[in-house]
Amino acid sequence: MLPIAWYFKGAELLRSSVSSDRRPTGIWTRDVSSAELSAADFQAILNLLGAAHETTGPAEFAQVLMAGLSSVVPCDLISYNEIDLVGGATQTYFEPALVPRPQLEEAFAHFIDQHPLVRNYAETRDPRPLRMSDFICLSELRRLDLYHEVFLPLETNHQLAFSLAIEGNQVIGIGLNRRSADFSARDVAAMSVLQPHLTAASHHAILRGRWQAQEDQGAQVTAMLGALTGREREVALLIAEGCSNRTVARSLGISDRTAENHVANLLRKLGLSSRTELAARLSLRVASQDDNRTPTR
């Protein structure tokens, strides 16, 4: 739970992030305004954003998001979708988790061009929340192959969807699904408040994940170097810089044969098959080690 002072300031900022301007949404137009939301709604939104911004990688972000969205907008099923708008390839995760059904993903990829929200995004690149019913009525939806092959098995008649992260033709989107009642103007307003802030949280999670991966790799490299003798560490760091055996020998004031032996010994000790593999493992540490290296004579 966020401190109450954060709530009042956060609610003010969140209200200002939603425009009340009308915008086209396919068949008809509607207002999207934070006036639809109550104090309790803003508290739930702030709680979810606080949790999302504390995640340390994309996988954790997806888990937190999918676990928390229903506290803001009640729904029967949440789908986290990675969609290739060109190739049609998709990968989908559900909350609550479902038994893996590869045929469902295959059907979604095959009939993706029938999905009104995906088609609208492909044409407009608008990431904001939209309802499926903004573009197609339920009776028409039920005539589509997409409905019979995907939505019907998922017991979905209504969907509210928005995108969070976009790289080229790759779209990462969230779909909230219901069996009975359609999503209200209040539900759309809540997701409209969340969407830009969740996009920022998603990018932050990606950056934190990359940083953590580098940190983990750095720790592995430190452990690797710790298993070597002082001379072997010097040889390893020179190899990481792309030095040949002859250059290693000249840099360390040793013979070419001795340099070759050092290389063979440290590769065997580390269980590596080539100089290239060693260089790849050490690439993140070359710069930091370079200034501190004091060759042993």
Buried (B, 14 or more C-beta within 10 A) or exposed (E): EBEEEEBEEBBEEBBEEBEEEEEEBBEEEEBBBBEBBEEEBBBBBBBBBBBBBBBEBBEBBBBBBBBBBBEBBEBBBBBBBBBBBEEBEBEBBBBEEBEEEEEBBEBBBBBBEBBBBBBBBBEEEBBBBBBBBBBBEEEEBEEBEBBEBBBEBBEBBBBBBBBBBBEEEBBBBBBBBBEEEBBEBBBBBBBBBBBBBBBEBBBBBBEBBEEEEEEEBEEEBEEBBEEBEEBBBBBBBBBBBEBEBEBBBEBBEBEEEBBBBBBEBBBEEBEBEEBEEBBEBBEBBBEEBEEEEEEEE
